[in-house]
Amino acid sequence: MLRKTVEIATPGTRLSVAHRQLVIERPDQPRATLPIEDLGVVVVDDARATYTQAVFIELLAAGATVMVTGRDHLPVGMMLPLDAHHVQTERHRAQVDAGRPLKKRLWQALVRAKIALQGDVLRTFGGEDGGLGCMARRVRSGDPDNLEAQAAQRYWPRLFGPDFRRDRTAEGINALLNYGYAVVRAATARAVVASGLIPSLGVFHKNRGNPFCLADDLLEPYRPFVDWRVRLLCDESGTEVPSLDHRPNRAALLSLFNETVVVEGRRLPFLLAIQTGAVSLCRALVGEGKTLALPEGLPIGIASDEDKEAD
């Protein structure tokens, strides 16, 4: 079933649950309800929001992710369900036992897909891929040549101009990128947990302070989708740098979940594509498959079934 992504951003919103419905009460607006089982990611971007305990219990029991943002609109935390798959313990053992050669091959596939998609982004806006298509094909097992970093050096100045520097603490374009990555990361973490895997045990990312290393591995091929959407926002705004404080910009980033992408020759809604990738990663780690189901190009259109809403 296709799950919805919902943003709660009206100041003073109260969330509760009644009859398996998420109840949304906003000042001076009609009360709204959404079926709990339809929700995949709930983004709460309201410092004055209040909740009943049942909101977290019901959402997590239904397999949804709750993401809370700070006053700068960037995520400060998220809640994931713990009991997400009927063979979770078995898959955890297989994931722990997965050998280094397998992990290196998986990272190779993820980096290849990421660089190829970065090339697609550049070709969309500039007519050529900056040599990234060729570079993607040269990625070896484990990416020992660090072609991922070499690709980034070519990619960012071509996409946002020679003066652009990727900075996780900066405003403007960087803030939009951070927000987009964080939202997609939440969906990726949810997909990893739903597949019965340990999100903190990555195939490449190993930061001991990071509880979502595996989600960050799987996130890499989806980062170019965020870049693509941010560049579209920049083009639409003309000479003015788009701001994360402008709610329509955040809504535009969330609308990525409405897009359709091609995975293994099939057209899939964005969220389902992420879930399919997580399932393929799980199969590879437990020895039931050898290839990853990853996106094969930029979005081809809006999904027929809307899977994102904003209050």
N, C-alpha and C positions, 0 to 999 in steps of 0.2 A: 504494500500500500504506500502511496506517495504521501509523505509527511509535509506539513506546513512549517514555514519559518515565520514567527510572529515577533514584531517589535512593539514593545510597550514604552511609549515615550511621552504621553500626555502627563504633565505635572499633576501629582496628587492622585494617581490611579490606585485603586484598591483591587486586589486579586483575591478571589476565593473560589471554592469548588462547590457545585451543587448538581446532583444527579449526573455525575460523570461529565460535567461541563465546566470549563474554565470560565468563571464569571468575571467580567471586566467592567468596573464601575469608575467612570471618569467625571470630574466636575462639569456640570452644565452640558452633559452629553447623555444620550440614551444608553442604558445598560446593554452590554453585548455579551454573548456567550459563544464558546467554541468547543466542539467535542474534544475531550482529552486525547482520545486515541488517534486523532488527526494531527497531533502536534509532534514535530521533530525537534525543533530548536526554538526556545523562547528567549528573546533578548530583552532584558529589562533595562531601559536607558532613562530611568527616572529616579533621582535621588530621594524623592518624597514618596515613592511607592510603598504600599503596605501589603502584607500577605497574611493568609491564614496558613497554619502548618500543613493543612490538607493539600495546599497547592503543590508543595514540594513532594509530598508523599505520592499523590496521584500522578503527577507528571513523571517522576522517576520510575514509578511502578509500571507506567505505560511505555517506558523506554525513551523518554524525551530528555533533552539536555536543557538546563537552565543556565543562561549566561548573564552576568550582572556587570554593568559598565560603571565607570567612575564619572566624575564631573567633566572630564575631558572627552567623554563618550567612548573611550577605549576600555575594553574588557579588563576587569580586575579579578575575575574568578568565574568558575563554572562548576555545576554539579552534574555528575553522570550516574546512571544506574549501576549498581554493583552486581546484581544477579541478572545477566543479560543473555545467557545462552545455556541450553540444557547439557552441553558437553564442555562447559567452560574449563573445568579442572583438567580434563584430558588434553585440551588444546593448550592450556598453560604449560603443561609438562613438555609437549612437543615444541612449543615456542622456546622454552628454556634450553632444550637439547639441540636446537637447530645449529648446524655447524657454520664456521666462519666462511667457507667457500660459498655456501648458499646465500648467506647474508650479503656477501660482496656482489654476487650476481643480481640479487634483488636491487641493491643500491645502483648498480649499473643501469638497470632498466628504468628506475625512477629518474636518474639524472638524464639519461637519454631523452626520455619523454619531456622532461622539463625544458631542456635546451631546445629541442625541436619545436616546442610550443612557443618559446621565446622568439624563435625565428619566425614563426607564424605571426606573432604580434607585430614584429618589425615589418614584415612584408605587408601586413594590412595597412599600416600607416605610412610606410616609406617606399613600398614597391620592391624592396629586396631584404633579405634576411640577415645581412651582415656576416655571412659565412657560418651562421649558427647551425644550419641544416647539416653541413659537412662536418662541423665540430661534433654534433650529436652522434653521428655515425662512428666517430673515433673514440668514444668513451669505452674504456676497458673495464673489466671486472673490478669493482671497488673504486673506480675512478682514481687510479694512482697518480695520474697527471693533473688532477684537480681541474679538469676542464669545466666543471661547474663554476668555479671562480673566474676562470678565463672568459667564459661566456658572459658572466655578469659585467666584466670590464668593458666588453663591447656593447652590451645590451642597454644599460641604463643611460649612457650619454646619447645613444641613438633614439631612445624612446622619449626622454624628457629633456633633452638638451645637454650640451657639454658642461654646463655648470651644476647639473643635478648631482647630488650625493645621497646615497641611501643612508638614512639616519633614523633609527627606531625611536628617537626622542624628539625629532623635529616636527614642525607644524606643516600645514599646507599639503602638498602631494604626499609627503611621507606619512602624515597622519591618516590620510585616506587609505593608503596602502596598508598601514598597520591595522586599521579597523577591518578592512576587507579580509586580510589574512586571518585575523582573529576569529571572525565569524565563520569562515570556511574551516578553520582549524577546529572549532567547536563541532561542526558537522562531521568532520573527519574523525575526531575523538569518539564521537557517538557511534560512528560506523565501526570503528575498531573494537570498541567494547561489545557492540551488538554481535560481532563475529566471534566472540569468545576469546579474544586476545588480551594480553596485558599491555595497556597503553604506555607504560613507562619503560618497557623493554624494546628498544629500537633495533633496527638492522644496521643503522649508521649513527644516528644521534645517540649520545651516551652521557649527556650532562646529568650528574647525579641529583641535581636540584630540579630537574625537569620531569614532571609526572606524565608527560605526554610525548615521549621520545618517538614511539612508533607512529603516533598520529602525525608528528612533524615529518617523519620519513614519507608517509603517504601524501602529505600536504604538498610536497615539492612540485609535482606536475600540475597542481591546481593553482599555484601562485600566478602563473601567466594570465589566467582568466581575470584575476583581480587587477593586474597591471593593465590589461586590455580595457576593462571597464573604467579605471581611473583615467586612462588616456582619453577615452571618449568624453568623460566629464570635463577634462581640460580643454578639449577641442570645442565643446559646447559653450564653455564659459569665456572663450576668447582670450583677451589679455589678462583677465582677472583669474587669479589662482583659486580654484574651488576650495571651500572650507568644510571641514568635518562638522562644524557647528550648524551648518545649513541642513536641515532635516531631509530635504529632497535628495541631497547627495548621499546620505546614509541609506535612504530608501533605494536609490539606484544601485548601490553596492549589494544590498540584500536581494535585489531583483535578479542577481546572478542565479539564484536558486530556481528561477523560472525558466532559465535557458535550457536548450536541448544540445547535448554533445554526442559525438559518435565514439562508441567504445566497442572494439571488436566487430566493427561493421554494423553495429546496432545503434539506433537513435534512442538515447536515454535522457530523461530529465536529470538535471545537474546533481541533485541529491542522490538519485538512484545510481548515477555513474560513480559517485564516491562510495556508496555502499557496495557496488559491484567490485570496485577496486579493492575494498577491504576484504571482501570474501575471497577474492583471488589471492591476496596476500596471505590470508589465513591458510588457504589450501597449500600454497607453496611452503609455508613454514612447517606445516604438519606432514609434508610429503605426499600430498594428494594432487599436486599440480606443479607445473614448471614455469608457467608464464603469468605475467600480471595483466589484468584488464585495465588499461590506462587510456585516457582521452587521446584521440587521434587528430585533433584539430580544434580550432576555436569554435564557439557556439554557432549553431546553424539556424537558430530561431528560438522563439518563445515556446516552452512546453505547452501542450494542449490542456493539461490539467494544472490549474494554478496551484502552486505549492508555497506561496509566500503571501502573508497578509501583514498589514500594519494597523495599529489601532488609531 
